[in-house]
Amino acid sequence: MNTLETPSIRVLAHNPDHHLWNNHGTWWCHYTVHLPDYTKRRVRLSLGTPSVEQARKLRDRLLQAKPTSGLSER
C-alpha cells in the first residue's frame, strides 16, 4: 500500500451495514480510495457469503487490514 493512498471509510453506529450491499443473496463490500494524484478508485469486493453477520465480520477484517489491497494495479 502506498502511504499516500487514503481509504475513505466511515463508521456509522446507527448503520451496521455501512459499506455492505446484498447482490442477489451474496454480500459485497464497497469503499473509495483517494489516490495521491487527487483521483479516486471505487473498490467493490465480493464477501462470498449469504449471511449478513458473517459479511459484517469480513468487512471489519478487510477494512482494518489493508483497504487498498482490493485495488488492481494499473
SEFIZA-3560 file (N, C-alpha, C; in Angstrom, 3 decimals):
REM SEFIZA-3560
<numar><xx>0.846</xx><yy>-1.176</yy><zz>0.000</zz><atom>N</atom></numar>
<numar><xx>0.000</xx><yy>0.000</yy><zz>0.000</zz><atom>CA</atom></numar>
<numar><xx>0.886</xx><yy>1.232</yy><zz>0.000</zz><atom>C</atom></numar>
<numar><xx>0.617</xx><yy>2.131</yy><zz>-0.893</zz><atom>N</atom></numar>
<numar><xx>1.316</xx><yy>3.399</yy><zz>-0.929</zz><atom>CA</atom></numar>
<numar><xx>0.830</xx><yy>4.235</yy><zz>0.253</zz><atom>C</atom></numar>
<numar><xx>1.724</xx><yy>4.828</yy><zz>0.999</zz><atom>N</atom></numar>
<numar><xx>1.321</xx><yy>5.599</yy><zz>2.177</zz><atom>CA</atom></numar>
<numar><xx>0.522</xx><yy>6.840</yy><zz>1.809</zz><atom>C</atom></numar>
<numar><xx>0.542</xx><yy>7.224</yy><zz>0.541</zz><atom>N</atom></numar>
<numar><xx>-0.223</xx><yy>8.397</yy><zz>0.114</zz><atom>CA</atom></numar>
<numar><xx>-1.649</xx><yy>8.038</yy><zz>-0.290</zz><atom>C</atom></numar>
<numar><xx>-1.973</xx><yy>6.750</yy><zz>-0.390</zz><atom>N</atom></numar>
<numar><xx>-3.332</xx><yy>6.337</yy><zz>-0.701</zz><atom>CA</atom></numar>
<numar><xx>-4.152</xx><yy>6.382</yy><zz>0.578</zz><atom>C</atom></numar>
<numar><xx>-5.307</xx><yy>7.001</yy><zz>0.518</zz><atom>N</atom></numar>
<numar><xx>-6.132</xx><yy>7.165</yy><zz>1.701</zz><atom>CA</atom></numar>
<numar><xx>-7.496</xx><yy>6.540</yy><zz>1.484</zz><atom>C</atom></numar>
<numar><xx>-7.810</xx><yy>5.463</yy><zz>2.213</zz><atom>N</atom></numar>
<numar><xx>-9.149</xx><yy>4.890</yy><zz>2.081</zz><atom>CA</atom></numar>
<numar><xx>-10.176</xx><yy>5.811</yy><zz>2.718</zz><atom>C</atom></numar>
<numar><xx>-11.322</xx><yy>5.920</yy><zz>2.100</zz><atom>N</atom></numar>
<numar><xx>-12.403</xx><yy>6.725</yy><zz>2.635</zz><atom>CA</atom></numar>
<numar><xx>-13.394</xx><yy>5.772</yy><zz>3.292</zz><atom>C</atom></numar>
<numar><xx>-13.305</xx><yy>5.683</yy><zz>4.603</zz><atom>N</atom></numar>
<numar><xx>-14.110</xx><yy>4.718</yy><zz>5.351</zz><atom>CA</atom></numar>
<numar><xx>-14.845</xx><yy>5.454</yy><zz>6.456</zz><atom>C</atom></numar>
<numar><xx>-16.152</xx><yy>5.313</yy><zz>6.462</zz><atom>N</atom></numar>
<numar><xx>-16.969</xx><yy>5.918</yy><zz>7.511</zz><atom>CA</atom></numar>
<numar><xx>-17.476</xx><yy>4.823</yy><zz>8.432</zz><atom>C</atom></numar>
<numar><xx>-17.560</xx><yy>5.152</yy><zz>9.695</zz><atom>N</atom></numar>
<numar><xx>-18.137</xx><yy>4.232</yy><zz>10.669</zz><atom>CA</atom></numar>
<numar><xx>-19.381</xx><yy>4.911</yy><zz>11.222</zz><atom>C</atom></numar>
<numar><xx>-20.527</xx><yy>4.308</yy><zz>10.953</zz><atom>N</atom></numar>
<numar><xx>-21.793</xx><yy>4.875</yy><zz>11.396</zz><atom>CA</atom></numar>
<numar><xx>-22.464</xx><yy>3.902</yy><zz>12.360</zz><atom>C</atom></numar>
<numar><xx>-22.538</xx><yy>4.281</yy><zz>13.618</zz><atom>N</atom></numar>
<numar><xx>-23.103</xx><yy>3.399</yy><zz>14.643</zz><atom>CA</atom></numar>
<numar><xx>-24.562</xx><yy>3.049</yy><zz>14.351</zz><atom>C</atom></numar>
<numar><xx>-25.301</xx><yy>3.971</yy><zz>13.765</zz><atom>N</atom></numar>
<numar><xx>-26.716</xx><yy>3.707</yy><zz>13.503</zz><atom>CA</atom></numar>
<numar><xx>-26.931</xx><yy>2.847</yy><zz>12.258</zz><atom>C</atom></numar>
<numar><xx>-25.872</xx><yy>2.538</yy><zz>11.510</zz><atom>N</atom></numar>
<numar><xx>-25.997</xx><yy>1.716</yy><zz>10.306</zz><atom>CA</atom></numar>
<numar><xx>-24.905</xx><yy>0.643</yy><zz>10.313</zz><atom>C</atom></numar>
<numar><xx>-25.183</xx><yy>-0.514</yy><zz>10.916</zz><atom>N</atom></numar>
<numar><xx>-24.154</xx><yy>-1.562</yy><zz>10.999</zz><atom>CA</atom></numar>
<numar><xx>-23.797</xx><yy>-2.180</yy><zz>9.649</zz><atom>C</atom></numar>
<numar><xx>-24.578</xx><yy>-1.881</yy><zz>8.615</zz><atom>N</atom></numar>
<numar><xx>-24.325</xx><yy>-2.450</yy><zz>7.295</zz><atom>CA</atom></numar>
<numar><xx>-23.666</xx><yy>-1.457</yy><zz>6.338</zz><atom>C</atom></numar>
<numar><xx>-23.111</xx><yy>-0.374</yy><zz>6.889</zz><atom>N</atom></numar>
<numar><xx>-22.445</xx><yy>0.604</yy><zz>6.038</zz><atom>CA</atom></numar>
<numar><xx>-21.285</xx><yy>-0.070</yy><zz>5.315</zz><atom>C</atom></numar>
<numar><xx>-21.079</xx><yy>0.223</yy><zz>4.059</zz><atom>N</atom></numar>
<numar><xx>-20.081</xx><yy>-0.372</yy><zz>3.171</zz><atom>CA</atom></numar>
<numar><xx>-20.516</xx><yy>-1.743</yy><zz>2.662</zz><atom>C</atom></numar>
<numar><xx>-21.714</xx><yy>-2.204</yy><zz>3.004</zz><atom>N</atom></numar>
<numar><xx>-22.183</xx><yy>-3.521</yy><zz>2.563</zz><atom>CA</atom></numar>
<numar><xx>-23.400</xx><yy>-3.374</yy><zz>1.673</zz><atom>C</atom></numar>
<numar><xx>-23.526</xx><yy>-4.290</yy><zz>0.703</zz><atom>N</atom></numar>
<numar><xx>-24.779</xx><yy>-4.413</yy><zz>-0.022</zz><atom>CA</atom></numar>
<numar><xx>-24.964</xx><yy>-5.853</yy><zz>-0.448</zz><atom>C</atom></numar>
<numar><xx>-26.227</xx><yy>-6.233</yy><zz>-0.548</zz><atom>N</atom></numar>
<numar><xx>-26.595</xx><yy>-7.597</yy><zz>-0.910</zz><atom>CA</atom></numar>
<numar><xx>-26.962</xx><yy>-7.622</yy><zz>-2.385</zz><atom>C</atom></numar>
<numar><xx>-26.220</xx><yy>-8.411</yy><zz>-3.144</zz><atom>N</atom></numar>
<numar><xx>-26.478</xx><yy>-8.534</yy><zz>-4.577</zz><atom>CA</atom></numar>
<numar><xx>-26.953</xx><yy>-9.958</yy><zz>-4.861</zz><atom>C</atom></numar>
<numar><xx>-28.255</xx><yy>-10.125</yy><zz>-4.962</zz><atom>N</atom></numar>
<numar><xx>-28.863</xx><yy>-11.427</yy><zz>-5.263</zz><atom>CA</atom></numar>
<numar><xx>-28.415</xx><yy>-12.514</yy><zz>-4.289</zz><atom>C</atom></numar>
<numar><xx>-28.367</xx><yy>-12.185</yy><zz>-3.006</zz><atom>N</atom></numar>
<numar><xx>-28.075</xx><yy>-13.179</yy><zz>-1.982</zz><atom>CA</atom></numar>
<numar><xx>-26.625</xx><yy>-13.259</yy><zz>-1.544</zz><atom>C</atom></numar>
<numar><xx>-25.721</xx><yy>-12.511</yy><zz>-2.189</zz><atom>N</atom></numar>
<numar><xx>-24.310</xx><yy>-12.507</yy><zz>-1.794</zz><atom>CA</atom></numar>
<numar><xx>-23.939</xx><yy>-11.098</yy><zz>-1.345</zz><atom>C</atom></numar>
<numar><xx>-23.307</xx><yy>-10.994</yy><zz>-0.184</zz><atom>N</atom></numar>
<numar><xx>-22.916</xx><yy>-9.696</yy><zz>0.350</zz><atom>CA</atom></numar>
<numar><xx>-21.596</xx><yy>-9.225</yy><zz>-0.249</zz><atom>C</atom></numar>
<numar><xx>-21.542</xx><yy>-7.925</yy><zz>-0.532</zz><atom>N</atom></numar>
<numar><xx>-20.377</xx><yy>-7.264</yy><zz>-1.095</zz><atom>CA</atom></numar>
<numar><xx>-19.970</xx><yy>-6.114</yy><zz>-0.188</zz><atom>C</atom></numar>
<numar><xx>-18.691</xx><yy>-5.746</yy><zz>-0.250</zz><atom>N</atom></numar>
<numar><xx>-18.174</xx><yy>-4.588</yy><zz>0.472</zz><atom>CA</atom></numar>
<numar><xx>-17.714</xx><yy>-3.558</yy><zz>-0.555</zz><atom>C</atom></numar>
<numar><xx>-18.003</xx><yy>-2.301</yy><zz>-0.291</zz><atom>N</atom></numar>
<numar><xx>-17.551</xx><yy>-1.239</yy><zz>-1.199</zz><atom>CA</atom></numar>
<numar><xx>-17.050</xx><yy>-0.047</yy><zz>-0.400</zz><atom>C</atom></numar>
<numar><xx>-16.015</xx><yy>0.583</yy><zz>-0.940</zz><atom>N</atom></numar>
<numar><xx>-15.436</xx><yy>1.772</yy><zz>-0.330</zz><atom>CA</atom></numar>
<numar><xx>-14.646</xx><yy>2.512</yy><zz>-1.402</zz><atom>C</atom></numar>
<numar><xx>-14.163</xx><yy>3.692</yy><zz>-1.067</zz><atom>N</atom></numar>
<numar><xx>-13.419</xx><yy>4.531</yy><zz>-2.006</zz><atom>CA</atom></numar>
<numar><xx>-12.019</xx><yy>4.767</yy><zz>-1.476</zz><atom>C</atom></numar>
<numar><xx>-11.042</xx><yy>4.710</yy><zz>-2.376</zz><atom>N</atom></numar>
<numar><xx>-9.649</xx><yy>5.023</yy><zz>-2.022</zz><atom>CA</atom></numar>
<numar><xx>-9.259</xx><yy>6.290</yy><zz>-2.776</zz><atom>C</atom></numar>
<numar><xx>-8.782</xx><yy>7.280</yy><zz>-2.037</zz><atom>N</atom></numar>
<numar><xx>-8.314</xx><yy>8.528</yy><zz>-2.636</zz><atom>CA</atom></numar>
<numar><xx>-6.817</xx><yy>8.399</yy><zz>-2.916</zz><atom>C</atom></numar>
<numar><xx>-6.433</xx><yy>8.680</yy><zz>-4.140</zz><atom>N</atom></numar>
<numar><xx>-5.059</xx><yy>8.477</yy><zz>-4.593</zz><atom>CA</atom></numar>
<numar><xx>-4.251</xx><yy>9.777</yy><zz>-4.549</zz><atom>C</atom></numar>
<numar><xx>-2.931</xx><yy>9.665</yy><zz>-4.581</zz><atom>N</atom></numar>
<numar><xx>-2.071</xx><yy>10.851</yy><zz>-4.465</zz><atom>CA</atom></numar>
<numar><xx>-2.275</xx><yy>11.878</yy><zz>-5.576</zz><atom>C</atom></numar>
<numar><xx>-2.751</xx><yy>11.449</yy><zz>-6.743</zz><atom>N</atom></numar>
<numar><xx>-2.944</xx><yy>12.395</yy><zz>-7.842</zz><atom>CA</atom></numar>
<numar><xx>-4.333</xx><yy>13.048</yy><zz>-7.811</zz><atom>C</atom></numar>
<numar><xx>-4.974</xx><yy>12.975</yy><zz>-6.657</zz><atom>N</atom></numar>
<numar><xx>-6.280</xx><yy>13.594</yy><zz>-6.423</zz><atom>CA</atom></numar>
<numar><xx>-7.410</xx><yy>12.928</yy><zz>-7.210</zz><atom>C</atom></numar>
<numar><xx>-7.189</xx><yy>11.698</yy><zz>-7.632</zz><atom>N</atom></numar>
<numar><xx>-8.264</xx><yy>10.907</yy><zz>-8.214</zz><atom>CA</atom></numar>
<numar><xx>-8.715</xx><yy>9.915</yy><zz>-7.152</zz><atom>C</atom></numar>
<numar><xx>-9.715</xx><yy>9.121</yy><zz>-7.494</zz><atom>N</atom></numar>
<numar><xx>-10.184</xx><yy>8.120</yy><zz>-6.545</zz><atom>CA</atom></numar>
<numar><xx>-10.549</xx><yy>6.851</yy><zz>-7.287</zz><atom>C</atom></numar>
<numar><xx>-10.527</xx><yy>5.766</yy><zz>-6.568</zz><atom>N</atom></numar>
<numar><xx>-10.953</xx><yy>4.478</yy><zz>-7.113</zz><atom>CA</atom></numar>
<numar><xx>-11.988</xx><yy>3.890</yy><zz>-6.188</zz><atom>C</atom></numar>
<numar><xx>-13.049</xx><yy>3.433</yy><zz>-6.790</zz><atom>N</atom></numar>
<numar><xx>-14.072</xx><yy>2.733</yy><zz>-6.013</zz><atom>CA</atom></numar>
<numar><xx>-13.721</xx><yy>1.256</yy><zz>-5.996</zz><atom>C</atom></numar>
<numar><xx>-13.703</xx><yy>0.686</yy><zz>-4.818</zz><atom>N</atom></numar>
<numar><xx>-13.361</xx><yy>-0.723</yy><zz>-4.649</zz><atom>CA</atom></numar>
<numar><xx>-14.620</xx><yy>-1.468</yy><zz>-4.256</zz><atom>C</atom></numar>
<numar><xx>-14.880</xx><yy>-2.562</yy><zz>-4.959</zz><atom>N</atom></numar>
<numar><xx>-16.018</xx><yy>-3.417</yy><zz>-4.663</zz><atom>CA</atom></numar>
<numar><xx>-15.531</xx><yy>-4.848</yy><zz>-4.634</zz><atom>C</atom></numar>
<numar><xx>-15.745</xx><yy>-5.511</yy><zz>-3.491</zz><atom>N</atom></numar>
<numar><xx>-15.260</xx><yy>-6.869</yy><zz>-3.309</zz><atom>CA</atom></numar>
<numar><xx>-16.381</xx><yy>-7.778</yy><zz>-2.826</zz><atom>C</atom></numar>
<numar><xx>-16.525</xx><yy>-8.923</yy><zz>-3.462</zz><atom>N</atom></numar>
<numar><xx>-17.498</xx><yy>-9.903</yy><zz>-3.003</zz><atom>CA</atom></numar>
<numar><xx>-17.002</xx><yy>-10.523</yy><zz>-1.712</zz><atom>C</atom></numar>
<numar><xx>-17.882</xx><yy>-10.612</yy><zz>-0.727</zz><atom>N</atom></numar>
<numar><xx>-17.542</xx><yy>-11.264</yy><zz>0.529</zz><atom>CA</atom></numar>
<numar><xx>-17.912</xx><yy>-12.743</yy><zz>0.489</zz><atom>C</atom></numar>
<numar><xx>-18.628</xx><yy>-13.148</yy><zz>-0.545</zz><atom>N</atom></numar>
<numar><xx>-18.911</xx><yy>-14.561</yy><zz>-0.782</zz><atom>CA</atom></numar>
<numar><xx>-19.755</xx><yy>-15.243</yy><zz>0.276</zz><atom>C</atom></numar>
<numar><xx>-20.617</xx><yy>-14.500</yy><zz>0.928</zz><atom>N</atom></numar>
<numar><xx>-21.455</xx><yy>-15.099</yy><zz>1.964</zz><atom>CA</atom></numar>
<numar><xx>-22.884</xx><yy>-14.588</yy><zz>1.858</zz><atom>C</atom></numar>
<numar><xx>-23.857</xx><yy>-15.449</yy><zz>2.153</zz><atom>N</atom></numar>
<numar><xx>-25.250</xx><yy>-15.003</yy><zz>2.197</zz><atom>CA</atom></numar>
<numar><xx>-25.637</xx><yy>-14.461</yy><zz>3.581</zz><atom>C</atom></numar>
<numar><xx>-24.747</xx><yy>-14.561</yy><zz>4.556</zz><atom>N</atom></numar>
<numar><xx>-25.032</xx><yy>-14.172</yy><zz>5.934</zz><atom>CA</atom></numar>
<numar><xx>-24.576</xx><yy>-12.740</yy><zz>6.204</zz><atom>C</atom></numar>
<numar><xx>-25.503</xx><yy>-11.897</yy><zz>6.645</zz><atom>N</atom></numar>
<numar><xx>-25.143</xx><yy>-10.506</yy><zz>6.940</zz><atom>CA</atom></numar>
<numar><xx>-24.201</xx><yy>-10.443</yy><zz>8.146</zz><atom>C</atom></numar>
<numar><xx>-24.375</xx><yy>-11.325</yy><zz>9.111</zz><atom>N</atom></numar>
<numar><xx>-23.490</xx><yy>-11.330</yy><zz>10.278</zz><atom>CA</atom></numar>
<numar><xx>-22.048</xx><yy>-11.660</yy><zz>9.866</zz><atom>C</atom></numar>
<numar><xx>-21.897</xx><yy>-12.670</yy><zz>9.016</zz><atom>N</atom></numar>
<numar><xx>-20.570</xx><yy>-13.035</yy><zz>8.520</zz><atom>CA</atom></numar>
<numar><xx>-20.003</xx><yy>-11.912</yy><zz>7.644</zz><atom>C</atom></numar>
<numar><xx>-20.848</xx><yy>-11.287</yy><zz>6.841</zz><atom>N</atom></numar>
<numar><xx>-20.403</xx><yy>-10.183</yy><zz>5.978</zz><atom>CA</atom></numar>
<numar><xx>-19.866</xx><yy>-9.026</yy><zz>6.814</zz><atom>C</atom></numar>
<numar><xx>-20.517</xx><yy>-8.723</yy><zz>7.923</zz><atom>N</atom></numar>
<numar><xx>-20.040</xx><yy>-7.644</yy><zz>8.793</zz><atom>CA</atom></numar>
<numar><xx>-18.658</xx><yy>-7.961</yy><zz>9.350</zz><atom>C</atom></numar>
<numar><xx>-18.447</xx><yy>-9.208</yy><zz>9.768</zz><atom>N</atom></numar>
<numar><xx>-17.145</xx><yy>-9.613</yy><zz>10.300</zz><atom>CA</atom></numar>
<numar><xx>-16.069</xx><yy>-9.537</yy><zz>9.223</zz><atom>C</atom></numar>
<numar><xx>-16.401</xx><yy>-10.024</yy><zz>8.024</zz><atom>N</atom></numar>
<numar><xx>-15.434</xx><yy>-9.981</yy><zz>6.928</zz><atom>CA</atom></numar>
<numar><xx>-15.110</xx><yy>-8.542</yy><zz>6.534</zz><atom>C</atom></numar>
<numar><xx>-16.132</xx><yy>-7.690</yy><zz>6.471</zz><atom>N</atom></numar>
<numar><xx>-15.915</xx><yy>-6.274</yy><zz>6.160</zz><atom>CA</atom></numar>
<numar><xx>-14.999</xx><yy>-5.625</yy><zz>7.180</zz><atom>C</atom></numar>
<numar><xx>-15.251</xx><yy>-5.890</yy><zz>8.452</zz><atom>N</atom></numar>
<numar><xx>-14.436</xx><yy>-5.283</yy><zz>9.508</zz><atom>CA</atom></numar>
<numar><xx>-12.985</xx><yy>-5.729</yy><zz>9.395</zz><atom>C</atom></numar>
<numar><xx>-12.757</xx><yy>-7.017</yy><zz>9.140</zz><atom>N</atom></numar>
<numar><xx>-11.390</xx><yy>-7.517</yy><zz>8.974</zz><atom>CA</atom></numar>
<numar><xx>-10.727</xx><yy>-6.896</yy><zz>7.748</zz><atom>C</atom></numar>
<numar><xx>-11.471</xx><yy>-6.817</yy><zz>6.663</zz><atom>N</atom></numar>
<numar><xx>-10.943</xx><yy>-6.250</yy><zz>5.422</zz><atom>CA</atom></numar>
<numar><xx>-10.531</xx><yy>-4.800</yy><zz>5.611</zz><atom>C</atom></numar>
<numar><xx>-11.387</xx><yy>-4.003</yy><zz>6.220</zz><atom>N</atom></numar>
<numar><xx>-11.109</xx><yy>-2.577</yy><zz>6.362</zz><atom>CA</atom></numar>
<numar><xx>-10.052</xx><yy>-2.283</yy><zz>7.426</zz><atom>C</atom></numar>
<numar><xx>-9.866</xx><yy>-3.190</yy><zz>8.378</zz><atom>N</atom></numar>
<numar><xx>-8.814</xx><yy>-2.997</yy><zz>9.382</zz><atom>CA</atom></numar>
<numar><xx>-7.461</xx><yy>-3.423</yy><zz>8.843</zz><atom>C</atom></numar>
<numar><xx>-7.467</xx><yy>-4.411</yy><zz>7.957</zz><atom>N</atom></numar>
<numar><xx>-6.207</xx><yy>-4.988</yy><zz>7.476</zz><atom>CA</atom></numar>
<numar><xx>-5.489</xx><yy>-4.070</yy><zz>6.495</zz><atom>C</atom></numar>
<numar><xx>-6.013</xx><yy>-3.978</yy><zz>5.269</zz><atom>N</atom></numar>
<numar><xx>-5.332</xx><yy>-3.230</yy><zz>4.229</zz><atom>CA</atom></numar>
<numar><xx>-6.369</xx><yy>-2.852</yy><zz>3.160</zz><atom>C</atom></numar>
<numar><xx>-7.094</xx><yy>-1.780</yy><zz>3.370</zz><atom>N</atom></numar>
<numar><xx>-8.191</xx><yy>-1.436</yy><zz>2.465</zz><atom>CA</atom></numar>
<numar><xx>-7.811</xx><yy>-1.273</yy><zz>1.008</zz><atom>C</atom></numar>
<numar><xx>-6.581</xx><yy>-0.917</yy><zz>0.690</zz><atom>N</atom></numar>
<numar><xx>-6.231</xx><yy>-0.726</yy><zz>-0.714</zz><atom>CA</atom></numar>
<numar><xx>-5.836</xx><yy>-2.033</yy><zz>-1.389</zz><atom>C</atom></numar>
<numar><xx>-5.842</xx><yy>-3.147</yy><zz>-0.659</zz><atom>N</atom></numar>
<numar><xx>-5.449</xx><yy>-4.418</yy><zz>-1.266</zz><atom>CA</atom></numar>
<numar><xx>-6.439</xx><yy>-4.867</yy><zz>-2.334</zz><atom>C</atom></numar>
<numar><xx>-7.634</xx><yy>-4.313</yy><zz>-2.360</zz><atom>N</atom></numar>
<numar><xx>-8.602</xx><yy>-4.676</yy><zz>-3.389</zz><atom>CA</atom></numar>
<numar><xx>-8.390</xx><yy>-3.961</yy><zz>-4.701</zz><atom>C</atom></numar>
<numar><xx>-7.406</xx><yy>-3.079</yy><zz>-4.753</zz><atom>N</atom></numar>
<numar><xx>-7.136</xx><yy>-2.330</yy><zz>-5.977</zz><atom>CA</atom></numar>
<numar><xx>-6.281</xx><yy>-3.161</yy><zz>-6.915</zz><atom>C</atom></numar>
<numar><xx>-6.636</xx><yy>-3.131</yy><zz>-8.167</zz><atom>N</atom></numar>
<numar><xx>-5.787</xx><yy>-3.800</yy><zz>-9.152</zz><atom>CA</atom></numar>
<numar><xx>-4.717</xx><yy>-2.819</yy><zz>-9.619</zz><atom>C</atom></numar>
<numar><xx>-3.584</xx><yy>-3.342</yy><zz>-9.976</zz><atom>N</atom></numar>
<numar><xx>-2.507</xx><yy>-2.487</yy><zz>-10.457</zz><atom>CA</atom></numar>
<numar><xx>-2.842</xx><yy>-1.978</yy><zz>-11.854</zz><atom>C</atom></numar>
<numar><xx>-2.607</xx><yy>-0.718</yy><zz>-12.082</zz><atom>N</atom></numar>
<numar><xx>-2.869</xx><yy>-0.133</yy><zz>-13.415</zz><atom>CA</atom></numar>
<numar><xx>-1.606</xx><yy>0.467</yy><zz>-13.954</zz><atom>C</atom></numar>
//
